[in-house]
Amino acid sequence: MKAIMLDATWDPRPGYRPSDRERATRKAEMASQVWRHPRFAPVDLPDPVPGHGQVVLKIRACGVCGSDTHCYEHDEDGYVRFSGPVRLPVVVGHEYSAEVVEVGPGVRHLRPGQLVVGEGMLYCGVCEACRLGRWNQCQDLDMLGFSSQGAYAELMSTDERWLWSLDGLADSLGDEEKALEWGALVEPVGCAYNGMFVSAGGFPPGSHVAVFGCGPIGLGAIALARAAGAATVLAFEVMAERRDAALEMGADAAWDPREVSAGDVIREATSGWGADMMVEAAGAALQTMPEIEKAFAPGGVMVYLGRTGLRAPVLLDVMVTQAARIVGSRGHVGHGVFPRIIRLLQAGRLDLTPMITSRIPFERTIDALELSTKRTDSKILVTYS
């Protein structure tokens, strides 16, 4: 089978000392501190064979994630920009939908021909964090497409437990291709859902919500806020194309944060109350936090979903005065995130089509990664014949 492989040079930054575990497993917990001079290339690999409890999938669509872009890009010293865990070499890609083509022994619920979407946070299930229900904080976590073989490939094997059926969605839409495209977007929307409704606890209908950064996760947050009954949804994004997408996805208004004070805009739009929930999906806390601090409603919460690997100053007095919270969130697994998003899609409460702004065939996956560095698209989908 054909696949897209990422490799790089293990070369820890001066001053960064990998742990014994990192050296033994070759999995850098912060890729940006270890992996240098990234290289993407098409490769031929053996077709996968399903093990116990596994299925083989024919990939039908895979989204280009900002984390993929951060592995494709590098800083002035040649280090990848992604600050999460990476083991190389690896087949990249994790936002996928697929068709089941083969099932292994012990598979209980799936059969060949079914359409599925898969989770990408491959938790162990036995560490203390997992046993406490903190699957996204698994102490032995593998991430599909970063430390485990991913979906920029014609075929992929994975455990049945990571997969959710799309057959009901395909039936309700009467359009298999649309169901597969939407299925490939469940993962980024799931990251927003997990942050907003699991980690942060959600918000009452009638709340004011502001979203910073209108890439796929931010756009997902906008759509979810509207579906959940937000009275006001405000968006801030530097790219004009993504501001337009934010309006299509349900934002009441969208501004370039370089041209306005986002905090002042939020206060004005909410008659002085502020935002009950703010979603930071820009990964630009140095720039966004001063504005977010201005905009907390009493008891408000900021959900931080972006990653930068940088420290950002926070005026903690604001947290005291407003009884406000900052909540970090990673991942999308557990807590019914995937099936609930699929239900919303099936019920017509979410329409993800406006998020898809480019479709590029699998043979041109590296071109798709290059295009993603321009950050004008909302979501680039790699499509498979």
ZIKAPE-V551398 format. One record per helix or strand of 2 or more residues. SS is the DSSP state (@ for helix, = for strand). FROM is the first residue (numbers start at 1). LEN is the number of residues. Records with the same first field share a line. If there is no record, write none. Layout:
BEGIN
SS = FROM-LEN + FROM-LEN
END
This chain:
BEGIN
= = 2-9 + 27-2 + 35-10 + 54-10 + 79-2 + 86-2 + 90-2 + 95-9 + 115-4 + 121-2 + 142-3 + 155-5 + 163-3 + 208-5 + 232-5 + 253-3 + 275-6 + 296-9 + 325-4 + 356-6 + 379-5
@ = 20-6 + 31-3 + 66-7 + 128-4 + 135-3 + 160-3 + 167-7 + 176-8 + 186-14 + 216-12 + 240-9 + 262-8 + 285-11 + 316-7 + 337-10 + 353-3 + 362-11
END
